[in-house]
Amino acid sequence: MGIVIFNSQKGNISNVNIVLGESEIYSKDDIDKAINVTLKYFKENSNGCSLLEIKYIGDKKIMLILIGQLEIIKKK
């Protein structure tokens, strides 16, 4: 005989802080759609967890991070 426990609590997105950097690549609508998909997925698949922040730091900063990571890989 086994015990089955169901946790009906979904992921908590009620207090998420959304921080958006500037984008020349993506429209506001594109970013909003991506955020909504992320929120929906988290709520449905992260039982008992709380999402605290979603951050898009902007196109230029992301490019600098990627370039930095490529430089590290090249050195190995």
C-alpha positions in Angstrom: 0.0 0.0 0.0 1.4 3.4 -1.0 0.5 6.9 -0.1 0.0 9.4 -2.8 0.1 13.1 -2.0 -1.2 15.6 -4.6 0.1 19.2 -4.3 -2.5 21.4 -6.1 -0.6 24.5 -5.4 0.7 26.1 -8.6 3.7 28.3 -9.1 3.3 31.7 -7.5 3.7 34.6 -10.0 1.7 37.2 -8.0 4.7 39.2 -6.9 7.0 38.9 -9.9 9.1 42.0 -10.6 9.5 42.5 -14.4 12.5 44.6 -15.4 12.9 45.4 -19.1 16.0 46.9 -20.8 15.9 48.6 -24.2 15.7 46.6 -27.4 16.3 47.4 -31.0 15.8 43.8 -31.9 12.5 42.9 -30.3 9.2 44.9 -30.2 7.5 45.6 -26.9 4.8 43.2 -28.1 7.4 40.4 -28.7 8.8 40.9 -25.2 5.4 40.9 -23.6 4.5 37.7 -25.4 7.7 36.0 -24.2 7.0 37.1 -20.7 3.5 35.8 -20.8 4.6 32.4 -22.0 7.2 32.3 -19.3 4.7 33.3 -16.6 2.2 30.7 -17.8 4.8 27.9 -17.9 6.1 28.8 -14.5 2.7 28.9 -12.9 1.7 25.5 -14.4 5.0 23.7 -13.8 6.7 25.1 -10.7 4.4 23.8 -7.9 5.2 25.4 -4.6 7.7 27.9 -6.0 7.6 31.6 -6.4 9.0 33.5 -9.4 10.6 36.7 -8.1 12.0 38.4 -11.2 12.0 38.3 -15.0 14.7 40.5 -16.4 15.6 41.4 -20.0 18.9 43.4 -19.7 18.8 44.7 -23.2 20.3 43.8 -26.6 23.8 45.3 -26.2 24.5 43.8 -22.7 23.4 40.4 -23.9 25.8 40.7 -26.9 28.7 41.7 -24.6 27.9 38.7 -22.3 27.9 36.3 -25.3 31.2 37.8 -26.7 32.8 37.4 -23.2 31.7 33.8 -23.0 33.1 33.1 -26.5 36.4 34.6 -25.5 36.6 32.3 -22.5 35.8 29.2 -24.7 38.5 30.2 -27.2 41.1 30.4 -24.4 40.4 26.8 -23.3 
